[in-house]
Amino acid sequence: MTVLLGILAALTFGVSDFLSRFSSQEVGFKNSLFWMLTIGGSFYLIVTYFLIGDLSFNAIGLSNSFLAGVLIMFGLLCLYRGLQMGPVSIVASICAINPLFVFFIRFVLGSQPTLMQWIATIVVIVGAVLVSISADSFNKSMGMEKKQIRESVIVAFMSSVMLALGLIFLQESSNTLSALEAVVYTRFFSLFSLAFLLLFLKSKIFFTRKALPILFAQGILESTGNFCIAAAYAFDKVSIAVVISSGFGLVTVLLAKVVLKEKISLIQSVGIFFTFAGVIGLTI
């Protein structure tokens, strides 16, 4: 059961991220994220009402969920910006290394890594370097400017760091809340913090008829992925589903190859393989 939930989570996360490229190009990356979170939040409310009824309140859990929500919001903003601009296969691969930063942060906080995790760390770093180096190939194959490619790489790394920090606080919140409650609170804090940011920046919030079905699909898919992880966590707190779901970036890369016809060079292919192999090693 947990394996199926992990596969479903990887597919839904990967497809949702891929779709964000098209909605971001239509309404902008900030609006794309806002409507994804809004639609997903509505879906959360419906599912939560039928599954657990009233949500519990816990000061420590809520504070951790708040920090997780804000950090994940900034991480997703960077991800959506990168997917809007640059090569999808590059941005998705770099963003997927967030377990590496989780590993380093946990190590600094006192956790004792296994030999497998240290080896996986080296593999991820090598993969990320190869993917970053290969980014320049898109300057020729897709006619992208070097500045645009360089910016997309930087934004992808920023996204990975922010998501890693957010995931740590999300994990902490699940120690005092149920996994499902932690996910619901975190997502709503992401939505509220993004709404506040857009109001502060005086950004126009809008959607188009063309973007609406894509945004709707993003919200439902992203929410479904989170529910799958929460459900798997209920079955097994050290769940294989989390490991499998970390392959969401690979789904996005494959879609970029098939749909967008992005040419993946040999060095990029090796880098992608190392990256995802290392990520799986870190999350085992």
C-alpha positions in Angstrom: 0.0 0.0 0.0 2.7 2.5 0.9 4.6 1.7 -2.3 1.5 2.6 -4.4 1.0 5.8 -2.3 4.6 6.7 -3.0 4.3 6.1 -6.7 1.1 8.2 -6.8 2.7 11.0 -4.9 5.7 11.1 -7.3 3.4 11.2 -10.3 1.1 13.9 -8.9 3.9 16.1 -7.7 5.9 15.7 -10.9 2.9 16.4 -13.2 1.8 19.4 -11.1 5.3 21.0 -11.3 5.4 20.4 -15.0 2.0 22.1 -15.5 3.1 25.1 -13.5 5.4 26.0 -16.4 2.4 26.6 -18.6 0.2 28.4 -16.1 3.2 30.6 -15.0 3.7 31.7 -18.6 0.0 32.5 -18.9 -0.6 34.4 -15.6 2.9 34.7 -14.1 4.6 32.5 -11.5 3.2 34.3 -8.5 -0.4 34.0 -9.6 0.2 30.4 -10.7 1.3 29.5 -7.1 -1.5 31.6 -5.5 -4.3 29.8 -7.4 -2.6 26.4 -7.0 -2.6 26.9 -3.2 -6.1 28.3 -3.2 -7.6 25.5 -5.2 -5.6 23.0 -3.2 -6.7 24.6 0.0 -10.3 24.2 -0.9 -9.7 20.5 -1.7 -7.9 20.2 1.7 -11.0 21.5 3.5 -13.3 19.1 1.8 -11.1 16.0 2.4 -10.3 17.1 6.0 -13.9 17.5 6.8 -14.8 14.0 5.8 -11.6 12.3 7.1 -10.8 13.9 10.5 -13.5 16.5 11.2 -12.2 19.3 13.4 -8.5 20.1 13.4 -6.7 20.0 16.7 -4.8 23.0 18.0 -1.3 22.8 19.5 0.9 25.9 20.0 4.2 24.1 19.1 2.7 22.3 16.2 1.1 25.5 14.8 4.3 27.5 15.2 6.3 24.8 13.3 3.6 24.6 10.7 3.7 28.4 10.3 7.5 28.4 9.7 7.2 25.4 7.4 4.4 27.1 5.4 6.3 30.4 4.9 9.6 28.6 3.9 7.8 26.2 1.5 5.9 29.1 0.0 9.2 30.9 -0.9 10.7 27.6 -2.1 7.7 27.0 -4.4 7.9 30.6 -5.6 11.5 30.0 -6.6 10.6 26.7 -8.2 7.8 28.2 -10.3 10.0 31.0 -11.4 12.7 28.6 -12.5 10.2 26.4 -14.3 8.7 29.4 -16.0 12.1 30.7 -17.2 14.6 28.0 -17.8 15.1 24.4 -18.9 12.6 22.3 -17.0 14.9 19.3 -16.9 17.6 21.4 -15.3 15.4 23.2 -12.7 13.5 20.1 -11.7 16.7 18.1 -11.2 18.4 20.7 -9.1 15.3 21.3 -7.0 15.0 17.6 -6.3 18.2 17.6 -4.3 16.5 19.2 -1.3 16.9 16.0 0.8 20.7 16.8 0.6 20.2 20.1 2.4 17.8 18.3 4.9 20.6 15.8 5.5 23.2 18.6 6.1 21.0 20.5 8.5 20.1 17.4 10.4 23.8 16.6 10.7 24.6 20.1 12.0 21.8 19.6 14.6 23.4 16.4 15.8 22.1 13.5 13.8 24.5 10.6 13.1 24.4 9.7 9.3 25.1 6.2 8.1 27.9 5.3 5.7 25.2 4.9 3.0 24.0 8.5 3.5 27.6 9.9 3.3 28.1 8.0 0.0 24.7 9.2 -1.3 25.7 12.8 -0.3 28.8 12.6 -2.5 26.7 11.1 -5.4 24.1 13.9 -5.1 26.7 16.6 -5.1 28.4 15.1 -8.2 25.1 14.8 -9.9 24.1 18.4 -9.1 27.4 19.7 -10.4 27.1 17.8 -13.7 23.5 19.0 -14.2 24.6 22.6 -13.5 27.5 22.3 -15.9 25.3 20.8 -18.6 22.8 23.8 -18.4 24.9 25.7 -20.9 24.0 23.2 -23.6 20.5 24.7 -23.8 22.1 27.9 -25.0 22.6 26.1 -28.3 19.9 23.5 -28.4 17.0 25.8 -27.4 18.4 29.2 -28.1 18.2 30.4 -24.5 20.4 33.2 -23.3 23.2 32.3 -20.9 21.9 34.9 -18.4 18.4 33.2 -18.4 19.9 29.8 -17.9 22.2 30.9 -15.1 19.4 32.7 -13.3 17.2 29.6 -13.5 20.0 27.4 -12.0 20.5 29.9 -9.1 16.7 30.1 -8.5 16.5 26.3 -8.5 19.2 26.0 -5.8 17.4 28.7 -3.8 14.2 26.7 -4.1 15.9 23.5 -3.0 17.3 25.1 0.2 14.0 26.8 1.1 12.0 23.6 0.6 14.6 21.7 2.7 14.2 24.1 5.6 10.4 24.0 5.2 10.4 20.2 5.2 12.4 20.1 8.5 9.8 22.3 10.2 7.0 20.2 8.7 8.6 17.1 10.1 8.8 18.8 13.5 5.1 19.8 13.4 4.1 16.2 12.7 5.6 15.3 16.1 2.8 17.2 17.9 0.1 17.0 15.2 -1.1 14.2 13.0 0.6 14.0 9.6 -2.6 15.1 7.9 -3.1 18.1 10.2 0.5 19.2 9.8 0.1 19.2 6.0 -3.2 21.1 6.1 -1.9 23.8 8.5 1.3 24.2 6.5 -0.5 24.6 3.2 -2.8 27.2 4.6 0.1 29.1 6.1 1.7 29.0 2.7 -1.4 30.4 1.1 -1.9 33.2 3.7 1.8 34.2 3.6 1.8 34.4 -0.2 -1.5 36.4 -0.2 0.2 38.9 2.3 3.3 39.1 0.1 1.2 39.8 -3.0 -0.7 42.5 -1.2 2.5 44.0 0.1 4.0 44.0 -3.4 0.7 45.3 -4.8 0.7 42.5 -7.4 -2.4 42.0 -9.4 -4.1 38.7 -8.7 -5.9 37.3 -11.7 -6.4 34.2 -13.8 -7.4 33.6 -17.4 -9.9 31.2 -18.9 -7.0 29.4 -20.6 -5.1 29.0 -17.4 -8.0 27.9 -15.2 -8.1 24.2 -16.1 -4.3 24.0 -15.7 -4.4 25.7 -12.3 -7.3 23.5 -11.2 -5.3 20.4 -12.2 -2.2 21.7 -10.3 -4.1 22.3 -7.1 -5.8 18.9 -7.1 -2.6 17.0 -8.1 -0.4 18.8 -5.5 -3.0 18.2 -2.8 -3.4 14.6 -3.7 0.4 14.0 -3.5 0.5 15.5 0.0 -2.5 13.4 1.1 -0.7 10.3 -0.2 2.4 11.0 1.9 0.3 11.8 4.9 -1.7 8.5 4.4 1.6 6.5 4.0 3.0 8.1 7.2 -0.1 6.9 9.1 0.8 3.3 8.0 4.5 3.5 8.5 6.4 6.5 10.0 9.6 5.5 8.2 7.7 5.0 5.0 9.1 3.8 1.7 6.5 6.1 0.1 8.7 9.1 1.1 11.6 7.6 -0.7 9.6 6.8 -3.9 7.9 10.3 -3.9 11.4 11.9 -4.0 11.4 10.8 -7.7 8.8 13.5 -8.6 11.6 15.5 -10.2 12.3 12.6 -12.5 8.7 12.6 -13.7 9.0 16.3 -14.5 12.2 15.7 -16.4 10.7 12.9 -18.5 7.7 15.2 -19.3 10.1 17.9 -20.4 11.9 15.4 -22.7 8.6 14.1 -24.2 6.4 17.1 -24.3 8.8 20.1 -24.6 11.3 18.1 -26.6 14.2 19.3 -24.4 17.4 17.7 -25.6 19.2 16.0 -22.7 22.9 15.7 -23.2 25.0 12.8 -22.1 26.6 14.8 -19.2 23.1 15.9 -18.1 21.8 12.3 -18.3 24.6 11.1 -16.1 24.1 14.1 -13.7 20.3 13.4 -13.5 21.0 9.7 -12.8 23.5 10.5 -10.0 21.2 13.1 -8.5 18.1 10.9 -8.2 20.1 7.8 -7.2 21.8 9.9 -4.4 18.4 11.3 -3.3 17.0 7.8 -2.9 20.1 6.8 -0.9 19.6 9.8 1.4 16.0 9.2 2.1 16.3 5.4 2.8 
